[in-house]
Amino acid sequence: MTISVSWDVEPRPLADEDVQAAARAAAVHGGQPNLELAIVLVDEAFLCDLHLRFLDDPSPTDVITFDLGEGPGPEGEVYVSVDRAREVSSTRGTSLRRELALYVVHGVLHLCGFDDHKDRDRTEMRVAECAVLESLGYADEPSGEHEWS
């Protein structure tokens, strides 16, 4: 498994190794232990632009995943908003590190076939996220539920 990590923001609140560990654990949990991934940590403006260009939605979001499974290069790209993670972690009383790891896990689980549009699928996604984060040593969220945007 190859996982590249790129930062388009400073400071870096999570070590590259922690980003890679979150992606690797999610891929293994999702039954795709050999995924080639690119994880890109960006600011909110950049992610909003991607959200508009590729999903025709101008609203802020936390993570966008692209499945690139055909052809050379990574099989998936996961773009994570560090600004959004900072805002949400502050509001919810969780650590920024945990919030960023959650976004990475969430994005990689999407590449593994998890979805969160229907209630049943959303529940399966949340269970998987919690299992992966727990395996990485992150504490549970205070409310036990994360509201995705």
C-alpha positions as CSV (number, residue, x, y, z in Angstrom):
1,M,0.0,0.0,0.0
2,T,1.3,3.4,-1.0
3,I,-0.1,6.5,0.7
4,S,1.2,9.9,-0.3
5,V,0.4,12.9,1.9
6,S,0.4,16.5,0.7
7,W,-0.2,19.6,2.7
8,D,-1.4,22.8,1.2
9,V,-1.9,24.5,4.6
10,E,0.3,25.3,7.6
11,P,0.7,24.5,10.4
12,R,0.4,20.8,10.1
13,P,-1.6,19.6,13.1
14,L,-1.1,15.9,12.3
15,A,2.1,14.1,11.4
16,D,2.2,12.5,7.9
17,E,2.7,9.2,9.6
18,D,-0.6,9.7,11.5
19,V,-2.5,10.6,8.3
20,Q,-1.0,7.4,6.6
21,A,-1.9,5.3,9.6
22,A,-5.5,6.5,9.5
23,A,-5.8,5.9,5.8
24,R,-4.1,2.4,6.1
25,A,-6.4,1.4,8.9
26,A,-9.5,2.5,7.0
27,A,-8.4,0.6,3.9
28,V,-7.7,-2.5,5.8
29,H,-11.1,-2.3,7.6
30,G,-12.8,-1.7,4.3
31,G,-11.2,-4.8,2.8
32,Q,-8.9,-2.9,0.4
33,P,-5.5,-3.3,2.0
34,N,-3.6,-2.6,-1.2
35,L,-5.1,0.8,-2.2
36,E,-2.8,3.4,-3.7
37,L,-3.9,6.7,-2.1
38,A,-3.1,10.4,-2.2
39,I,-4.3,12.3,0.8
40,V,-4.3,16.1,0.3
41,L,-5.0,18.4,3.3
42,V,-6.2,21.8,2.1
43,D,-8.0,25.0,3.2
44,E,-11.7,25.5,3.1
45,A,-11.6,27.7,0.0
46,F,-9.8,25.1,-2.0
47,L,-12.3,22.3,-0.9
48,C,-15.3,24.6,-1.6
49,D,-14.0,25.1,-5.1
50,L,-13.6,21.3,-5.7
51,H,-17.1,20.8,-4.2
52,L,-18.6,23.3,-6.7
53,R,-16.6,22.2,-9.7
54,F,-17.1,18.4,-9.3
55,L,-20.4,18.1,-7.3
56,D,-22.1,21.4,-8.3
57,D,-22.5,22.3,-4.7
58,P,-20.9,25.6,-3.4
59,S,-21.3,24.9,0.3
60,P,-18.4,24.1,2.6
61,T,-17.6,20.4,3.2
62,D,-15.1,18.4,5.2
63,V,-13.8,15.8,2.8
64,I,-14.2,14.9,-0.9
65,T,-13.1,11.6,-2.3
66,F,-12.2,10.8,-5.9
67,D,-12.1,7.2,-7.1
68,L,-9.4,7.1,-9.8
69,G,-9.3,3.3,-10.0
70,E,-8.6,3.1,-13.7
71,G,-5.1,3.9,-15.1
72,P,-1.7,4.7,-13.6
73,G,-1.2,6.6,-10.4
74,P,-3.2,6.5,-7.1
75,E,-6.5,4.6,-7.0
76,G,-8.0,7.4,-5.0
77,E,-7.6,10.9,-3.8
78,V,-8.9,12.2,-0.5
79,Y,-9.1,16.0,0.0
80,V,-9.5,17.1,3.6
81,S,-10.4,20.6,4.8
82,V,-8.1,21.5,7.8
83,D,-10.1,24.7,8.3
84,R,-13.3,22.8,8.6
85,A,-11.7,20.2,11.0
86,R,-10.4,23.1,13.1
87,E,-13.9,24.7,13.3
88,V,-15.8,21.5,14.0
89,S,-13.4,20.2,16.6
90,S,-13.5,23.5,18.4
91,T,-17.3,23.6,18.4
92,R,-17.7,19.9,19.4
93,G,-14.9,19.9,22.0
94,T,-12.9,17.2,20.2
95,S,-9.2,17.3,19.3
96,L,-8.2,18.7,15.9
97,R,-6.0,15.6,15.4
98,R,-9.0,13.3,15.9
99,E,-11.2,15.3,13.6
100,L,-8.6,15.2,10.8
101,A,-8.1,11.5,11.3
102,L,-11.9,11.0,11.1
103,Y,-12.1,12.9,7.8
104,V,-9.3,10.8,6.4
105,V,-10.9,7.6,7.6
106,H,-14.3,8.7,6.2
107,G,-12.8,9.5,2.8
108,V,-11.0,6.2,2.5
109,L,-14.0,4.2,3.6
110,H,-15.9,5.8,0.7
111,L,-13.2,4.4,-1.6
112,C,-13.8,1.0,0.0
113,G,-17.5,1.1,-0.9
114,F,-19.0,2.5,2.2
115,D,-21.7,5.1,1.7
116,D,-23.7,7.5,4.0
117,H,-26.7,8.6,2.0
118,K,-29.3,6.2,3.4
119,D,-29.8,5.7,7.1
120,R,-28.7,2.1,7.1
121,D,-25.6,2.8,5.1
122,R,-24.8,5.8,7.3
123,T,-25.0,3.6,10.4
124,E,-22.6,1.1,8.8
125,M,-20.3,4.0,8.0
126,R,-20.4,5.3,11.5
127,V,-19.7,1.9,13.0
128,A,-16.7,1.5,10.7
129,E,-15.4,5.0,11.5
130,C,-15.6,4.3,15.2
131,A,-13.9,0.9,14.9
132,V,-11.0,2.4,12.8
133,L,-10.5,5.4,15.1
134,E,-10.6,3.2,18.2
135,S,-8.0,0.9,16.6
136,L,-5.8,4.0,16.2
137,G,-6.2,5.0,19.9
138,Y,-8.6,8.0,19.4
139,A,-11.2,8.6,22.1
140,D,-14.9,8.5,21.3
141,E,-16.7,11.7,20.4
142,P,-18.7,13.3,23.3
143,S,-22.0,12.9,21.5
144,G,-21.1,9.6,19.7
145,E,-22.3,11.0,16.4
146,H,-20.7,13.3,13.8
147,E,-22.8,15.4,11.6
148,W,-21.3,15.5,8.1
149,S,-21.7,18.5,5.8
